[in-house]
Amino acid sequence: MSKPKTYHEQKQIDQTIRLREVLTTLPPFARDFFRAIEPRSSARTRINYAYDIRVFFHFLMEVNPIYRDYSVTQFKVQDLEKIEPVDIEEYMEYLKVYTRSEDEELITNGERGLKRKMSALRSFYNYYFTHQAIRKNPTLLVDMPKLHDKAIIRLDADEVALLLDYVESAGDKLSGQSLVYYNKTKNRDLAIMTLLLGTGIRVSECVGLDISDVDFKNNGITVTRKGGNQMVVYFGDEVADALLRYIETDRKAASPLSGHENALFLSTQKRRMGVQAVENMVKKYARQITPNKKITPHKLRSTYGTSLYKETGDIYLVADVLGHKDVNTTKKHYAAIDEDRRRQAASAVKLRES
């Protein structure tokens, strides 16, 4: 009997199969590019690249008269060098609003969506250009979309306390089926919220946890980071208490479905919780406390990172704990002028002498 696959092993298998399916909707020569980037990218990244590059070929077939009667499999690598910089500029404009061909859904892209799709196309072109399969790379002659900084949304210290208090006592405001459901999930939800806020782990890392990944002796959890690297993230007593309460009650009493026996966090259907389920749960509680802030699991991660930096002043520690490969990413988010100093600026300049 073969050994059961771990969550991350099964995820890798599923994503590899999905990537192969998406590659069948791209020109045959595209496989060379995806084979080349495999050692330095995750399957999920390659799937996103494949979707993004597929949009480019659909754009050519929809807008460019030369390729109007093409099918995607007719494209040759030499077609890439027939594209002019103006075509790339038209593509950027097209990406702002277009219709997805398979279901006629209207798709829009903001700054970040444009940036990602153009980065994918530039990488795609660069591979064939550096391998001398094409003689020119028009993407290099077009400016990439500019990203404007956005205010980082996170919870203030008092909002963190209010949120956890609400998760713990929301039943006082509920009745009927809502109360029944809340009582079934209260310990689990509080454990997840406390864990996210107390460690800053990603939601994908959270749902991938097995019971065996929790070490109460050392107060640590073994998480699988982006790229597959494993790391022990340590937690404090508040997280330990919430996890232990959940594991010793609801989790101990649960009878998971086959294949989900090892999962730490289970849904009411007795399966491992998914990313979407955790995102929905966080939003459900957060909008009761901070209706004007769109709080997601990633915002809880930002909240933890900000608190850790304020307490330690050590940006390298923050980068390490959060699993950032590039400390500059951490600096951008957590070492900028903080909100407290901005508030001080509001009263620093006097307009009239009192």
SULSUL-V430485 format. One record per run of one state. SS is the DSSP state (hx for helix, st for strand, lp for the rest). FROM is the first residue (numbers start at 0). LEN is the number of residues. If there is no record, write none. Layout:
# SULSUL-V430485
ss=<SS | SS>
from=<FROM | FROM>
len=<LEN | LEN>
This chain:
# SULSUL-V430485
ss=<lp | hx | lp | hx | lp | hx | lp | hx | lp | hx | lp | hx | lp | hx | st | lp | st | lp | hx | lp | hx | lp | hx | lp | hx | lp | hx | lp | st | hx | st | lp | st | lp | hx | lp | st | lp | hx | lp | st | lp | st | lp | st | lp | hx | lp | hx | lp | hx | lp | hx | lp | hx | lp>
from=<0 | 6 | 23 | 29 | 40 | 42 | 63 | 64 | 67 | 71 | 74 | 76 | 82 | 84 | 96 | 99 | 105 | 108 | 110 | 130 | 137 | 141 | 156 | 173 | 175 | 199 | 202 | 207 | 209 | 210 | 213 | 215 | 219 | 224 | 225 | 228 | 229 | 234 | 236 | 253 | 262 | 263 | 265 | 266 | 271 | 272 | 274 | 289 | 296 | 312 | 314 | 322 | 326 | 334 | 338 | 348>
len=<6 | 17 | 6 | 11 | 2 | 21 | 1 | 3 | 4 | 3 | 2 | 6 | 2 | 12 | 3 | 6 | 3 | 2 | 20 | 7 | 4 | 15 | 17 | 2 | 24 | 3 | 5 | 2 | 1 | 3 | 2 | 4 | 5 | 1 | 3 | 1 | 5 | 2 | 17 | 9 | 1 | 2 | 1 | 5 | 1 | 2 | 15 | 7 | 16 | 2 | 8 | 4 | 8 | 4 | 10 | 6>
